[in-house]
Amino acid sequence: MSVHIGEPKDGTETPHGGAREGREEWIRLERLAAIREKALERVQEAIRKESGSPHRTSRIMAS
Protein backbone atom coordinates (compact mmCIF):
# COMPACT_ATOMS: atom_id res chain seq x y z
CA MET A 1 0.00 0.00 0.00
CA SER A 2 1.26 3.44 -0.90
CA VAL A 3 0.68 6.48 1.29
CA HIS A 4 1.64 9.99 0.19
CA ILE A 5 3.97 12.02 2.37
CA GLY A 6 2.04 13.79 5.11
CA GLU A 7 -1.23 12.00 4.38
CA PRO A 8 -1.93 9.35 7.02
CA LYS A 9 -4.17 6.42 6.11
CA ASP A 10 -6.87 7.40 8.61
CA GLY A 11 -6.99 11.09 7.64
CA THR A 12 -5.82 12.37 11.03
CA GLU A 13 -3.24 15.07 11.58
CA THR A 14 0.37 13.95 11.81
CA PRO A 15 2.88 15.20 14.40
CA HIS A 16 5.19 16.67 11.73
CA GLY A 17 2.77 19.29 10.44
CA GLY A 18 -0.31 17.54 9.22
CA ALA A 19 -1.86 16.35 6.02
CA ARG A 20 -2.30 19.89 4.64
CA GLU A 21 1.41 20.62 4.76
CA GLY A 22 2.10 17.24 3.20
CA ARG A 23 -0.20 18.01 0.29
CA GLU A 24 1.41 21.43 -0.17
CA GLU A 25 4.84 19.78 -0.27
CA TRP A 26 3.55 17.24 -2.81
CA ILE A 27 2.22 20.06 -5.03
CA ARG A 28 5.55 21.92 -4.73
CA LEU A 29 7.45 18.81 -5.79
CA GLU A 30 5.13 18.26 -8.76
CA ARG A 31 5.71 21.85 -9.88
CA LEU A 32 9.48 21.42 -9.62
CA ALA A 33 9.26 18.21 -11.66
CA ALA A 34 7.28 20.05 -14.36
CA ILE A 35 9.89 22.83 -14.49
CA ARG A 36 12.67 20.26 -14.76
CA GLU A 37 10.87 18.43 -17.55
CA LYS A 38 10.34 21.67 -19.48
CA ALA A 39 14.02 22.58 -19.09
CA LEU A 40 15.05 19.15 -20.37
CA GLU A 41 12.79 19.60 -23.42
CA ARG A 42 14.45 22.96 -24.13
CA VAL A 43 17.93 21.44 -23.86
CA GLN A 44 16.97 18.57 -26.17
CA GLU A 45 15.50 21.02 -28.70
CA ALA A 46 18.68 23.14 -28.62
CA ILE A 47 20.79 20.04 -29.20
CA ARG A 48 18.58 18.99 -32.13
CA LYS A 49 18.96 22.44 -33.69
CA GLU A 50 22.74 22.32 -33.28
CA SER A 51 23.22 18.79 -34.54
CA GLY A 52 20.60 18.80 -37.30
CA SER A 53 19.76 15.16 -36.53
CA PRO A 54 17.21 13.96 -33.97
CA HIS A 55 18.97 10.57 -33.72
CA ARG A 56 22.20 12.19 -32.57
CA THR A 57 20.34 13.91 -29.73
CA SER A 58 19.50 10.65 -27.98
CA ARG A 59 23.15 9.54 -28.17
CA ILE A 60 24.33 12.86 -26.71
CA MET A 61 21.76 12.80 -23.92
CA ALA A 62 22.71 9.20 -23.02
CA SER A 63 26.36 10.10 -22.53
N, C-alpha and C positions, 0 to 999 in steps of 0.2 A: 504494500500500500504506500502511496506517495502522499506526502503532506507538504504543502508549500511553507516556506519560511514564515514564521510568525502567525500561522493559521492553525491553531490546535484542532484536533479532530472533533472535539465537543463544542467548539465555538466560544469557549470561555477566554477571558483575557489571560495573557501569559506574563510571567514576571519580568520579562525583558522589554516590555513596552507595549505589548498587546497586538492583536490581530490587525488593527488599523495601520500601525507603523510597519508591520510586516508586508501588508498590501502595498503601501507607499514605496517601500524598498523594492518590491517586485516590479512595480511600474517603472521606477527609476532604472532598474537594471534592463528592462525591456527597451526603454528609450535609448540607453547607451548601446545596446546591441544593434538597434536600428541605425544609429549614427555610424557605428563601426562598419556595418554592412554597406551603407551608402558610400563611405570612404573607400572601401575595398572595390566597389563597382567603379568609382572614379579612377582609382589607380589602374585597374584592369583596362579601362577605356583608354587612358593615356598610353599605356603600354601598346595596346592594339594600334593606336594612331602612329606611334613611333616605329613599330616593327612592320606595319603593313600586312601582317598575317595573323589571323586569330588563333591559328594552331601554335604559333611560337609563344603566344601569351601564356598558355597553360604550362609550357615547359619552363618559362621564366618564373612563373608563380610557384611552381613546384620546387624550384631550387632555393 
